[in-house]
Amino acid sequence: MSNKLQEEAVISLLILLSISDNELHSKEREFIEKLISEKNFSTDIDKELDQIHNKFRDDFDTASIYFINTIQDIELQKISMELMRRLAAADLIVKDREIKFLELTKQIWKQDSK
């Protein structure tokens, strides 16, 4: 898979993490929008949310696993994990669903890197 697709999957992962607690907090949105701007992506958060919903319906777990598995590059996985940690803390509250999302990501990537 191309590096560009993997990089865009990072944004999708961040969006999924941000809605894992059923709320897209304004600080989380700002964090993602800043990253999109820095990377010169054309991603629109609301359109991406709609696409995720249309593709996966309300199956959050399947969507998460799909985007986690999209990122195969080890360095990009490390960068993504750091971004996800920062995003989880952006609203100053790390909720249980966010922790579970991070743990799932670590588990899948650990298996892939063996």
Residue pairs with C-beta under 8 A, 6 or more apart in sequence:
1 70
1 72
3 73
3 76
5 70
6 70
6 71
6 72
6 73
6 76
7 39
7 41
7 76
8 41
8 43
9 67
9 70
9 71
10 71
10 76
10 79
10 80
10 83
11 32
11 35
11 36
11 41
11 43
11 48
12 48
12 52
12 67
12 70
13 64
13 67
13 68
13 71
13 80
13 84
13 105
14 31
14 32
14 35
14 83
14 84
14 87
15 24
15 32
15 45
15 48
15 49
15 52
16 52
16 60
16 63
16 64
16 67
16 101
17 84
17 87
17 88
17 98
17 101
17 102
18 24
18 25
18 28
18 29
18 32
18 87
19 49
19 60
20 60
20 64
20 95
20 97
20 98
20 100
20 101
21 95
21 97
21 98
22 97
24 45
24 49
25 90
25 91
26 91
27 90
27 91
27 92
28 87
28 90
28 91
29 45
30 90
31 86
31 87
31 90
32 45
32 87
33 45
35 83
36 43
36 45
52 63
55 63
56 62
56 63
56 66
64 101
64 104
64 105
65 104
65 108
68 104
68 105
68 108
68 109
69 108
69 112
71 77
71 80
71 109
72 112
74 113
77 109
77 113
80 105
81 102
81 105
81 106
81 109
84 101
84 102
84 105
85 102
88 94
88 98
88 99
88 102
